[in-house]
Amino acid sequence: MADMADTDTQQVRREFQDAVNMTRRELEKWLQTDESRSVGQAGESTKSGTGGGESTGHRSGRRIVDILEKKVDDLTDADYEHMNKVVGYVHRHGKQRPSGDITASRWRYSLMNWGHDPCK
């Protein structure tokens, strides 16, 4: 991590830890479910040919798992950028909570793809 100031990275890590309330294992298990794959905007294919049909949130969830596996000293600028993106998404989407029971809602499933379970 070379470009971001230490105070900035500490703040990003704190906000990310607040936003992502699922453990790495919980998120990995969730991403394997049909419910996880059923929500979100389909992503564009990547150069390697992967990602076609995978939602942006599902791909983000896989990236979050990778970030959660890393030691702080191994986080890259790109990791911190994604962590910021996750925080923004969780905050924005969280404000759109639908009325009624959210347990099996697409809204909850979408947030869970980004590592945040609003039922926790």
Buried (B, 14 or more C-beta within 10 A) or exposed (E): BEEBEEEEBEBBBEBBEEBBBBEBEBBBEBBEEEEBBEBBEEBEEEEEEEBEEBBBBBBBBBBBBEBBEEEEEEBEEEBBEBBBBBBEBBEEBBEEEEEEEBEEBEBBBBBBBBBBBBEE
